[in-house]
Amino acid sequence: MYLTQDRAPVLEALERMKRARLVPFDVPGHKRGRGNPDLRAFLGEKCLDVDVNSMKMLDNLCHSVSVIRDAQALAAEAFHAAHAFFMVGGTTSSVQAMILSAVKRGDKIIMPRNVHRSAINALILCGAIPVYVNPQMDATLGISLGMRVEDIRAAIEKHPDAKAVLVNNPTYYGICSNLPAIVELAHAHGMLVLADEAHGTHFYFSEELPISAMDAGADMASISMHKSGGSLTQSSMLLVGPKVHAGYVHQIINITQTTSGSYLLMASLDISRRNLALHGKETFEEVIRLVEYAREEINTIGDYYAYGRELINGDDVYDFDVTKLSIFTRPVGLAGIEVYDLLRDEYDIQTEFGDIANILAYVSVGDRPKDIERLVAALAEIRRNYRKDSSKMLKAEYIDPEVVAGPQEAFYAEKESLPMEETKGRVCSEFIMCYPPGIPILAPGERITEEILTYIRYAKKKGCQMTGPEDMSIKRLNVMKE
């Protein structure tokens, strides 16, 4: 039976279950909240009534044959894919399933170094070897850009046995590579194209935005519905093109994904897909207008630079996601993380993240004009009250790594823990990064240099949230034994 986009099969099944007034002798043990009154008081009766386990009338995420299957089919149609899989472990699980489906131990995968840690974690799990195409860098903004087609061509010529190419579409800052050209190039050499589209859910619903991965011909794409699509945190989807064996991908997903899929997350995916399919175009037109207004207002304050499509050069900035409100803060004399902290602590405004030179204010389906006005006013006041000399601020953001060993080899190697000051020249065997955005400063298998250590010290001093090392105080690093 063909279903239209105004249907929500998982939601409808949960509503039928509620009307049936089942007596629950299954898990979860809170029994629709009766066993945990405090939780029920906090989350509400409606929420806990549908926090249920898989049962025949609700289908099963691991082996979908009815309502989840139908919901995923509608998602595939809405996102121009051959197949779609609901992912309840966040886009981390989606990225990892995508990579594990494409490569195995010893295989090579071409990717930019500014990937999310989930991509490198996938290589630790499967033993594939990264071939990094180091992105260009905007020396002024201190951000890494997209992948140049000529650099990917050079990587393919040097590594013709690579199995896949991974592309960020877009980066956290809104930068897009020339995805159609990359797809054509990779496919001509028999390689799959995988897209980390965590920040590109909305690309599927507006012609004013960069091309989506599926429309560009990519073979798989991981999308964070919870970021710009309006679903609950941790809900994601993996999109698969027609040339990929969906049954094998499903097997890979079931290796790591929970057998107790949350119906709260799945229902939120189902409802959000319906909303986007029916109203996405006008929704994101409004988001674009909001961000354009914010960009204009911020750029009249002085010193701040809210950048946009003027960065496009047809190469390493092939396109730009105009819904991204990325703001360069260094001319104010403040690191992005310092502006981030001031906005939160002094103005009760929570932005997405701050690095050493930029902040990102994530604008999406739930934002209002008055929220934009409040942000602009706060930024103006911060400039007026906290502006400093910027001449001594660190300018580097992206550092080309020297890869000595593969991520799996380095992560599982014999290692020793050293004070960070004593690690120069050694090979790191763990991650260290600022989170968000979760792009490693160091990944397993990379040489530790003085430049990297200077960057880490500076990021810590400015207040970036550092994560990754076994030592939670970030005073020691694990390195491979020599």
N, C-alpha and C positions, 0 to 999 in steps of 0.2 A: 504494500500500500504506500503510495507516494504521499509524503507529508510536506506541507508548506511551511515557510519560515515563520509564520505566526504561531506555530505550535512549539511546545516545550515538553517533550516526552518525559524527561526525568521529573520535572515539576508536577506534571499531570499524574504520574504514577504515585508520587508522594502524597498528593491530595486524595487520591483514591484510597491509599493505605490509611490515611487519617480518618476517612469516613467509615472504614471497616471496623474501627475501634478494636484492634487486635489486642489480645492479652499477651504481653511480651515475656516469653520464657527463652529469650536469646540475649546476646550481648548487643549493645553495651549495658553494663551493669547498673547504670543510673536509672534504668527503666523509665524512660521519657522524663527524667528529672526528679521523679518521686524519691529516689534514693539519695539525692544530693540537693537538698533545698537551697543551700547557699548558691550553688551553681545555677539552679533554676531561677533564683531571684535575680542573679546578675545577668544571665543571658536571655531569660524570658521563656515562657512556656512554648511559644511557637517555634523557637529555635530547637529546643531539646526534644520536642515531639517528632522532629524529622532527623534527629541525629541517631540514625538506625543502622543496622547491619544489612548486608546483602541478604535478600530473600527472593523467592521465585517471582513475586509480583514486581520487584524492583530491579531485577536483572543482577548481573555481577560484572564488575569492571574488568576482572581478569579474563572473563569469557563471556562477552556480551552477545546476547541473542535476541534481545527485545528492546526495552526502552532506552538503555544506554547505547545500544547499536543504532537505534533510530536518531538519538540526539547527536551522536558522532557523525552520522551521515548528513544531518542538517548543517552541522558545523563545517564539514568538508565542502558542502555546496556554498555556504556563505563565504568561505575563505578560499574558494577557487582551487581546492585540492582534490586529489583522487580519494584520499582517506584522511580522517582526523582521529586522533586519540586524546581522550581526556587524561590529563596528568594531575595527580593530587600531591605530588612532591615538589611543586614549584617548577620553574623553568630550568632549574638545576637538573632535575630528573629528566626533563625533556631534552636538554642539550646532551646529557650523557647518553640517553637512549639513542639519539640521533648519531652520535659519534660511534658508539658501540655497534650500531647496525652497519656502519660504513667501513670500519677498519678493525683489524685484529692485531695480535702480537706481531711485531716486526714490520707491519705496514707503515707507509709514510702518509702523512696528511699535511697539506699546505694550509697555513693559517697565519693571520696577523698575530703579533706578540701581545697586542692589547686586547686579548680575549678575557672573558670572565673566568674566574678560577675553576668553574664547573667544567670547562672544556679541557683544561690541563688535568683535572682530577679524573676525567674519563680516560685520558692517556695513561695515567697511573694504574687504572683498573684493567685496561686491555693490553697495555704494552706497545701500543703504536708509537711511532716516532714523529715528532713535529718537525716540519720544515717551515721555519718562520720567515714570513715576508714582513720585514720590519717596516711599519708605516712611516710615512713622512711626518714631520712635526711642524706645527705652526709656532715659530720661534717667539712671536709676540704673545699669543694666548697661552702658550705652554701646553697645548693639547695635541695628542696624536690624531692623525687624519685617517683617510681611508687607504685602501690598497690600490696601488697603481697597476693598471693592466699590464704594463711592460714589465713590472717586477714579478707579477704572477707568471707571465710568459717565460721569463728567465728562470724562475723556480721550476717550472714544468720541464724546460729544456734540460736543466741540471738533474732533475729527479723525475724522469719519465715514468718510473714505476710507482709514483704516488697514486693513491686510490681515490683521494677526495680533496676538495678545496673548501675551507670554512671561511665564511664572510660575516662580519657584523653588519646588520642592516636595520637600523643605523647604529652608530656608536652611542654611548651614554650622552654625548654632547650634541647629537643630531647629525653627525657627518655620515654621508652615504658614499659607497664606492660605486663604480660602474657595473652594477650587478648583471645586466643583460649581456655585456661584453665578456664578463668573467664566465658566465654560464656557457656562452658560445665557445669560448676558448677551452674550458675544462671538458666539455662534452666532446669536442673535436679530438681530445686526447683520451677519451674513455674514462674520465674521472667524474665522480659525483660532485654536486655542489650542495653544501649544507649552509643554511643561514641561521645565525643566532639573531632572531627577530624579537628578542625580549622587549625591546622598546619600539616595536613597529606594528603592533596590533592594528592601529588605526590606519595604516597604509592601505588596507583592503577596502576602505570605505570613503575615500576621497580622491578625486582626480587632481586636487591641488597639492597632494603630497607625493613623495618619492614612490617609485614603483615597488610593489610588494614582491616578496621572494617567489611566491607561487606564480604570479603574473610574469616574472622575469624568467621562469623556466627552471628554478631551483628544484632539486630533488627532494629535499626535506627542509622544514623550517620549524623552529621552536618559538612560540609566541606566548608572552606573559599577558594573559587576559586580565590578570589582577592589576596590571600597571595602568594601561590606558583604556582597557576594555570594560572596567567597572565590576569585575567579579571579585570574589573573596580572596584575600591574601593566600598564597600557596597554590592557587588554581592556575593551570596552564594548559596548553595544547601542543601536540606535535602533529604537524601537517606533513603529508607524504604525497609525492607526485606519482604519476601513472607508471613510471619506469622502475619504481622501487617495489619490492615484494613486501606487501603490507603484513602478510602472515609472519614473516621472519621478524619484522620490526616489532610486531606484537609479542613475539616470544622474547625478544630482547627486553622490552618494557617489563614483562612479567618476571624477569630475573631480579630486578631491583625494586620495583614498585610494590607498595603494600597490597596485601590481599584483603585489607579492610578499608576500602576506599570510602572517604567521607562523602555522604550524600549532601551535606551542606555545601561542600566544594563543587560537587558535580552539578547540583541544582543551580548554583551560582553561575557556572559555566553555561548551562543550558539557557537560563534566563538572560544572561548578558549577551550570548550569541543572538538570541531573538531580538533583543533591544537594538543591537548593532545592525542586524540584517534589515530591520524595519525602519530604524531612525538614525543609523550611523552617519549617513551623509550630512544631514542637517546638524547633527550633534557636533561633528568635527569641524564643520564650517564655523560654528560658533566658537569652538576652542581656538581655531586659527585666528579669528577676529580678536578674541581676548588677548592672545599672546602678541599679536601685532600691535595692539594698543599698548600693552605693557612694555614692549620693546621700545616703542617710540617715546613713552613717558620716561623710562629709565635712562635712555640716551640723552634726554634733555637735562638731566640732573647735573651732569658733569662728571668726568673721570671714569665712571662705570661705562662698560661697553657690553650691551646686550646684542650679541651678534646673530646674523641671519643669513639670508640667501646671497648677500654680497660676497660671502666666502667662496662661492661656487667658482671653480676654475676648469671644470670639465675633465679633471684628472683625479688627483687624490681627494678632492672635494667635488665629486661628480654631482651631488645633490645635497640638499639640506632639509631636515625635518623642521618646518616652521612652527610646529607645536612645542618645540623645545625652547624653554626660556633659560638659556645658558648665559651667564653674566660674568664678564671678566672684571675682577676686583682689584688687581694689583696697583693700578694708578691711584687708587684711594689710599695706598700704603697699607692695605690690609690683605692678608691671605684670604682665600675663599672660605676656609674653615673658620677664620676669625669673624667674618661677616655672618656665616652660618650660626655661630654661637651667639653673637649679639642679637640676631633676629629671634632666636629661640628664647634666650634668657631675658632680654629686655623688652621684647615686643610680642612675645607669645606667637611667633610665626615659625612654623616648622618647614624648612625647605628639604629637598631630597638629599643633597649632600654638598659639602664644600671640600675642595682640594687646596693646593697651595696657591692657586691663582684664580679660581672660578667657583661660582655656586650654580647649582641647578635648581630652579623652582619648577616642579612638575605640575603642569596645568593639564587638566583632563575633564572628563564628563561631569564632574561634580563641582567645579569651580564657578564662582560668581563674580560679576564686575566689582562688587564692593571688596572682595578679597584681593583683587588686583590693586585697587586703590590703596588698601592698607599696606600691601607690600611696597609699593612705590613710595609712599610716604615714609615708611620705616627706613628704606634705603637712603632717601634724601637726608633724613635726620642722622643716620649713622655717618654719612659723609661729613655732615656739618659738625658733629660732635667728636668723631674719632679719627678723622683724616690724619695721616702721618706721611713722612718722607718715604718714598718707595725705592730709593736708589740702591739700598743694600739688600733688597729682597732677592731670594733665590729665583732664578728664571727657568731653570730646566724642569721639565715635567716628565718627558719620556726618555728613557735610557736604553739604548740597544744592548741586549744581553749577549754575553758570550756563552753559548750552549756547549757544555763539556760532556754531558751524559743525558740520556733520555729520562723523562720524568719518572717512569716506573723504576728504572735501574737506580736512580739517585734516591728515590723515596725509600726503597727497601734495602739500600746498601748499609753496610756497617758504618756507623756514624759516631761522632763525638760532639758534645756540647761545649761551646766556647763563648766567653764574653764577646759581645758583638765587636768590640774594638780590636779583637785579636783574629778576626775572621778574614781580613783582607787577603785576597789571592786564593782563598779556599773555595770549594764547590759546595753550594748550598744544597741541603737535602730536605728542605721544607719550604713552606710559603711564608712570605711576609707581604702585606698589602694594607692599603687604606680601604676601609669598608664603611659605607659605599665609596667607590663603585665596585670594589671587588676585583680589580685588575691587578695582578701580582706585580710588585716592585721586583721581587725575586721569586723564582719558582724552582722546584727541585731540578738539579742538574746544571744550574747556572753559576758562573764565576762571580764571586763577590768582589767588587771594586771599591776604591775610595770614593768615586763619584756616587755610587749607590749608597754607601754608608753615610755620606754627607746628606743625601736626600732623605734617608730614613731619620737621621737626627733632626733635620730641619722640620720634617713632617710631624715628628713627635713634639718638638718644641712649640709648634703652632697649634697643636691640639687635635691633629687628625686621629681618628680612631683606628689604631693599628691592630691587625689581627693576623692569625696564621701560625706563628711559631708555637712550639710545644711550651716554651716559657711564656706564660701569660703576661709577665712584666715587660716583655720585649727587651730584656737586657742580654739575653743569650741566644745564640742560633745553633742549630744542628748542622754540621757539615760532614761531608763524606770523609771517612778515614783515609789517610794517605798511605 
